[in-house]
Structure formats: structure tokens, C-alpha cells
């Protein structure tokens, strides 16, 4: 019996084309740990490991853990991006803004 956490991880993992091995490698975890999160009820998530998994999958930890989260994957991905953006240095932020301006000019 899977859980909302496990279902979300599995869905996002498959959408990215990752095997259990690949996600485990990218998240600095083990294949068995990822399998347990996806399939055990109740899962026993480590905050640090779930944060790494969320980062690899491009969503927030909140999105993965909150069973009542009604946020769409795209919104969770945007939130993860904005959090990452907020911690960037001003030079990098300026480069990103200029790239967005260039892409917007193509319309």
C-alpha cells in the first residue's frame, strides 16, 4: 500500500525517466531507501534525504510531504526555482533576468 509521499516520488521519478538507481544516485541515497519511500506504509522519511530527493525532482519538500497539498507539480517546480533564485548572487540574478528578457523579445 503506497502513500501520498510515495506516489508523488514515483510519479515525478518516472516523469523524469529516472530508475530507482538513478534517483538514488542523484539524491545521494540508496535504491532500497527510495523503494521504501515509494512503497512502505508508513514511510520513514529523513528530512535531509527528502530535501535532496525534492531538489533532484525539481519540487519543494513541502510538496512531497504534505498529503493534502493541492499544488500542481508545475507550481511546486516554480516554487523550488524561486527559492533557489532568491539565494543566488546579484550577478547571476541579473544574467537570468537578461535571458528572460531576450526570450520574451522573441514573442
Secondary structure, 3 states (H helix, E strand, C coil): CCCHHHHHHHHHHHHCCCCHHHHHHHCCCCHHHHHHHHHCCCCCCCHHHHHHHHHHHCCCHHHHHCCCCCCCHHHHHHHHHHHHHHCCCHHHHHHHHHHHHHHHHCC
